[in-house]
Amino acid sequence: MPRFAYKAAGGGGGGVIDAPDRAIALREILRRGETPAAIEELSGASAAAAMQGLGQGVGGEARTAAGGMSLGGGVMSLTELSNFMRELSTALRAGLPLVQAIRTIAKTGRSTRQKAMMSRLIEQVEQGKPLSDAFAAQGAPFNELTINLARAGEASGKLGEVLGYCATLLDKDVKLRASLKSALTYPAMIAGLVVVAVIVVTTVIVPRILKDVAAQGAKLPWPTRVLQDFAFFFTNYWWLVLLAGLGAFVAWTAFYRTPNGRMWFDENVLKMPIIGKLSRDVAVARFTRTLATLTNSGIPIVSALRVTKGTLGNVAMEAVIDRVIEQVSAGRTIAQPMEESGYFPPMLVQIVNMGERSGKLEELLTQAADAFEERTQQSVKTFTDILPPILVLILAMVVGFVVLAILLALLSVQDAVMRSA
């Protein structure tokens, strides 16, 4: 189990504590009646050395909890935001006032930019602003989801508990993103290998081999002529290929940014055999978990649906949620427009229908979220199992065609030599 060394605020000493992560370590320290000024995870060093380092402020600016290294592009990564929400939830549940809780977290190994952000949060809260408004005024990394959850926690008087829900939701999103990234890495490597193999074969190997074959004056078979023409064009007009590719990319980007273009693309993605199922499962898992978290936090269903819509990542499915919001606002059910769209799985539609009828929508959505996240993991596994062999098959077909073209050319030369003899 990880060990954490801490230094108490106000020069009140410190100590070493065993805990699964920094949030639980913070909770235990607060339970002891101490307010930590710095917390450092021990990594092979002795507790005494770590305590000395903490007293001198070593490493306080560079490291964050749970292995969350600060990403250069923003104040907080998604993992760091999740850690911040969980630590704030822990401090509030332990009875610390909000300002003191943020001050405590700001001292525990934060980067300079994060400390500056938390200072702005403290300043706005001390001026009388609710935490949700302070989040909104800050902007990134706080999005509509975190702002609405904080607002719901303030309205219900359960801010600490609701921020814990928010941290759990962000953790789930981090794990889902990591799974997708891991799933796409190997297929991307195979696809890159296919492209490199085609370029090397057509620009280096084929011209050298066919140059000697063409010198014999034999009539080349059509596969060889096709390969020869392709190699000639790519070798001499590679700049035209690059310009055409760049133009196609710019044109596609412009089309994709239009409402009709994005709708066309997202609708067709959902119809694709493997990628479509994976996209639906990812969107449904996020939708279900987010809606369950928001409704459990006391946010009205219409507001929860508006916030949840932004987590789908597919405008075709977002359009369905717009229709759902219209139906619910008019006093109708959620399940009917979801079923009519065909994008949402029948099981989710039935769960929503049962939840609406029984008045247990929040409870059933929470149970369904676990099931759909497990289903998403299975879809990711299927994707990683199927796509690489397909890419390898494409590579084998390309190489096979090249080998066939060269062999046919050599056979033609041999046949021409034998006839002349």
C-alpha positions, 0 to 999 in steps of 0.5 A, spaced: 500 500 500 502 506 498 505 511 504 504 518 504 508 523 508 505 530 510 507 536 514 501 539 518 499 547 517 502 552 522 508 548 524 504 543 527 509 537 525 506 531 521 507 524 520 507 518 515 500 514 513 498 508 509 493 509 504 490 507 497 491 514 494 492 521 496 484 522 497 483 517 503 490 519 506 487 526 506 481 524 509 485 520 515 489 526 516 483 530 517 480 525 521 486 526 526 484 533 527 490 535 523 490 540 517 496 538 512 500 543 509 503 538 504 502 531 502 508 527 499 507 520 496 513 516 498 517 512 493 523 508 496 525 513 500 525 513 508 519 516 511 524 521 515 528 523 508 521 524 505 519 529 511 525 533 511 524 534 504 517 536 505 519 541 510 523 544 505 518 544 500 521 539 495 517 537 489 511 540 492 510 544 485 512 538 481 507 532 482 500 531 483 496 525 486 495 519 483 500 519 478 497 525 475 502 529 471 500 536 469 499 536 462 502 542 459 496 544 455 492 546 460 491 547 468 489 540 469 488 534 466 482 530 466 485 525 472 487 531 476 481 534 475 478 528 478 483 528 484 481 535 485 474 534 486 475 527 490 479 531 495 475 537 495 469 532 497 473 529 502 475 535 506 468 538 506 465 531 508 470 531 514 467 538 516 472 543 513 469 550 511 469 550 503 475 556 503 479 552 508 478 546 504 481 549 497 487 552 501 489 545 504 488 542 497 492 548 494 498 546 498 498 539 497 503 538 491 500 543 486 503 546 480 504 554 480 498 554 475 493 550 479 495 554 485 493 560 481 487 558 479 485 555 486 487 562 489 482 565 484 477 560 486 478 562 494 477 569 492 471 569 489 468 564 494 470 569 500 467 575 496 460 571 497 460 567 490 457 560 490 462 555 488 459 553 482 459 560 480 466 560 481 467 554 477 463 558 471 468 564 472 474 560 472 472 556 465 477 551 463 478 545 466 471 546 469 465 544 464 458 545 464 457 538 467 462 540 473 458 546 474 451 543 474 453 538 479 456 543 484 450 547 483 446 541 485 450 540 491 449 547 493 442 547 492 441 540 496 446 542 502 450 536 500 456 539 496 461 534 499 457 528 497 455 531 490 462 532 488 464 525 490 459 523 485 463 528 480 469 525 481 467 518 480 464 520 474 470 523 471 474 517 473 470 513 469 471 517 463 478 517 464 478 509 464 474 509 458 478 514 454 484 510 456 481 504 454 479 507 447 486 510 446 489 503 448 485 500 443 487 504 437 494 504 438 495 497 435 491 498 429 494 505 428 501 502 428 499 497 423 495 502 418 502 506 419 506 500 417 501 499 411 502 506 408 510 505 409 510 499 406 506 501 400 511 507 399 517 503 400 515 498 395 513 503 390 518 508 390 524 504 391 524 496 390 519 496 384 523 501 380 529 497 381 527 491 379 522 493 373 528 497 370 532 491 368 526 487 366 523 493 361 530 493 358 529 486 356 524 488 351 519 483 353 511 484 353 509 485 360 503 483 363 497 487 366 499 487 373 506 489 372 504 495 367 499 497 373 504 497 378 510 500 373 505 506 372 503 507 379 510 507 381 512 512 376 507 516 377 508 516 385 515 517 384 515 523 379 509 526 382 509 525 389 508 532 390 501 532 386 499 526 391 501 531 397 497 537 394 491 532 393 491 529 400 492 536 403 486 539 398 482 533 400 483 534 408 482 541 407 475 540 403 473 535 408 475 539 414 470 545 412 465 540 410 465 536 417 464 543 420 458 545 417 452 542 421 449 538 415 456 535 414 457 533 421 450 530 421 452 526 415 458 523 418 456 521 425 449 518 422 454 514 417 459 512 423 453 509 427 451 505 421 458 502 420 459 494 422 465 495 427 466 502 429 459 504 429 457 499 434 463 501 438 461 509 437 454 507 440 456 503 446 461 509 448 456 514 447 451 510 451 455 508 457 457 516 457 450 518 457 447 513 462 453 514 467 452 522 466 444 522 467 444 517 473 449 522 476 446 528 475 439 525 477 442 522 483 445 529 485 438 532 485 438 536 478 431 536 474 431 531 469 430 536 463 436 540 465 440 533 466 438 531 459 441 538 457 447 537 460 448 529 458 447 531 451 454 534 450 457 527 453 455 523 447 460 526 442 455 524 436 450 530 433 445 524 430 444 522 437 444 529 440 438 530 436 435 525 439 436 527 446 433 534 443 427 531 441 427 527 448 427 534 451 421 537 447 417 530 449 419 531 457 418 538 457 411 537 454 409 532 459 411 526 455 416 520 456 423 519 455 423 512 452 419 513 446 423 518 442 429 514 444 426 507 441 424 511 435 431 513 433 434 506 433 440 509 436 439 507 443 439 499 445 433 496 447 435 494 454 436 502 455 429 504 452 426 498 457 430 501 463 428 508 462 421 506 461 421 502 467 424 507 471 419 512 469 413 508 470 416 506 477 419 512 479 426 509 480 429 512 474 435 514 478 436 507 481 435 503 475 440 508 471 445 507 476 445 499 475 444 500 467 451 504 467 455 499 470 452 494 465 453 499 459 460 500 461 462 493 461 459 492 454 463 498 452 469 494 454 467 488 451 466 492 444 473 495 445 476 488 446 472 486 439 475 492 436 482 490 438 481 483 436 478 484 429 481 490 426 488 488 426 487 482 422 483 486 417 489 491 416 494 485 416 490 482 410 490 489 407 498 489 407 498 482 405 494 483 399 498 489 397 505 485 398 502 479 394 500 484 388 507 487 388 510 480 388 505 477 383 507 483 378 514 482 379 514 474 378 509 475 372 514 480 369 520 475 370 516 469 367 515 474 361 522 475 360 524 468 361 519 466 356 522 471 351 529 469 352 527 461 351 523 463 344 529 467 342 534 462 343 
